[in-house]
Amino acid sequence: MKVIIEESWHRELAGEFEEPYFAELAEFVRGAYRGGPCYPPPGLIFNAFAQTPFDAVKVVILGQDPYHEPGQAQGLAFYVPPEVTPPPSLRNIAKELGHMPDLMSWARQGVLLLNATLTVAAHQAGSHQGRGWERFTDAVVRALAERREHLVFILWGSYAQRKGAIVDRSRHCVIASAHPSPLSASRGFFGSRPFARANEYLAAHSIAPVEW
């Protein structure tokens, strides 16, 4: 796996690429893609970083795995192309928001749509977990939390909340709720107003709000 990542992120994460775990991760990913269908397409593995440079990040939304069915995963958490039927979690995000959002537009406005694991085997949820991606994306969260100020971290579900535990609440806004999955959305996601709350915080710190 040749790592081609947006320049500002390469600068911030350069040390990670030199770590032994990342070489092992890269070898695993190369072998997995040679062995059968995996998602997203290789050129989109680091798409979240390409769409949202380090210094442009305003909001971080943490996901877990890429979608694992054909045509869905594009390297942005929760996003699918317009021609693809929205998965259940995305439909619930749209229900909370009141319309079907353009998540690509979010990314280009400074919303980092970051999955904890950046690749997955076709039809096998969680198949690339525990191989090193989580350590890499922990480093992403840490870099943002330590080197930026007044970001909004939107943490849906216990997995994202554990991953975001390192974020200093005195420097950033953390919005935590149930996950938008149909299994949990009715237990605290609906009515949590994450998008309005994010914009309220950004505006309070003289940062342009996101057009959700």
KAJOLIN-V715657 format. One record per residue. N is the residue number from 1. RES is the residue in three letters. OMEGA is omega as a letter, one per 40 degrees, with the letter a starting at -180 (999 if undefined). Layout:
n=[N,N]
res=[RES,RES]
omega=[OMEGA,OMEGA]
//
This chain:
n=[1,2,3,4,5,6,7,8,9,10,11,12,13,14,15,16,17,18,19,20,21,22,23,24,25,26,27,28,29,30,31,32,33,34,35,36,37,38,39,40,41,42,43,44,45,46,47,48,49,50,51,52,53,54,55,56,57,58,59,60,61,62,63,64,65,66,67,68,69,70,71,72,73,74,75,76,77,78,79,80,81,82,83,84,85,86,87,88,89,90,91,92,93,94,95,96,97,98,99,100,101,102,103,104,105,106,107,108,109,110,111,112,113,114,115,116,117,118,119,120,121,122,123,124,125,126,127,128,129,130,131,132,133,134,135,136,137,138,139,140,141,142,143,144,145,146,147,148,149,150,151,152,153,154,155,156,157,158,159,160,161,162,163,164,165,166,167,168,169,170,171,172,173,174,175,176,177,178,179,180,181,182,183,184,185,186,187,188,189,190,191,192,193,194,195,196,197,198,199,200,201,202,203,204,205,206,207,208,209,210,211,212]
res=[MET,LYS,VAL,ILE,ILE,GLU,GLU,SER,TRP,HIS,ARG,GLU,LEU,ALA,GLY,GLU,PHE,GLU,GLU,PRO,TYR,PHE,ALA,GLU,LEU,ALA,GLU,PHE,VAL,ARG,GLY,ALA,TYR,ARG,GLY,GLY,PRO,CYS,TYR,PRO,PRO,PRO,GLY,LEU,ILE,PHE,ASN,ALA,PHE,ALA,GLN,THR,PRO,PHE,ASP,ALA,VAL,LYS,VAL,VAL,ILE,LEU,GLY,GLN,ASP,PRO,TYR,HIS,GLU,PRO,GLY,GLN,ALA,GLN,GLY,LEU,ALA,PHE,TYR,VAL,PRO,PRO,GLU,VAL,THR,PRO,PRO,PRO,SER,LEU,ARG,ASN,ILE,ALA,LYS,GLU,LEU,GLY,HIS,MET,PRO,ASP,LEU,MET,SER,TRP,ALA,ARG,GLN,GLY,VAL,LEU,LEU,LEU,ASN,ALA,THR,LEU,THR,VAL,ALA,ALA,HIS,GLN,ALA,GLY,SER,HIS,GLN,GLY,ARG,GLY,TRP,GLU,ARG,PHE,THR,ASP,ALA,VAL,VAL,ARG,ALA,LEU,ALA,GLU,ARG,ARG,GLU,HIS,LEU,VAL,PHE,ILE,LEU,TRP,GLY,SER,TYR,ALA,GLN,ARG,LYS,GLY,ALA,ILE,VAL,ASP,ARG,SER,ARG,HIS,CYS,VAL,ILE,ALA,SER,ALA,HIS,PRO,SER,PRO,LEU,SER,ALA,SER,ARG,GLY,PHE,PHE,GLY,SER,ARG,PRO,PHE,ALA,ARG,ALA,ASN,GLU,TYR,LEU,ALA,ALA,HIS,SER,ILE,ALA,PRO,VAL,GLU,TRP]
omega=[i,a,i,a,a,a,a,i,i,i,a,a,a,a,a,a,i,a,i,a,a,i,i,i,a,i,i,a,i,a,a,a,i,a,a,a,i,a,e,i,a,a,a,a,a,a,i,a,i,a,a,i,a,a,i,a,i,a,i,i,a,i,a,a,i,i,a,i,a,i,a,a,i,i,i,a,i,a,i,i,a,a,a,i,a,i,a,a,i,i,i,i,i,i,i,a,a,i,i,a,i,a,i,i,i,a,a,i,i,i,i,a,a,i,i,i,a,i,a,i,i,i,a,i,i,a,i,i,i,a,i,i,a,i,i,a,i,i,i,a,a,i,i,a,a,a,i,i,i,i,i,i,i,a,a,i,a,a,i,a,i,a,a,a,a,a,i,a,i,a,a,i,i,i,a,i,i,i,i,i,i,a,a,a,a,a,i,i,i,a,a,i,a,a,i,a,i,a,i,i,a,a,i,i,i,i,a,a,i,i,a,999]
//
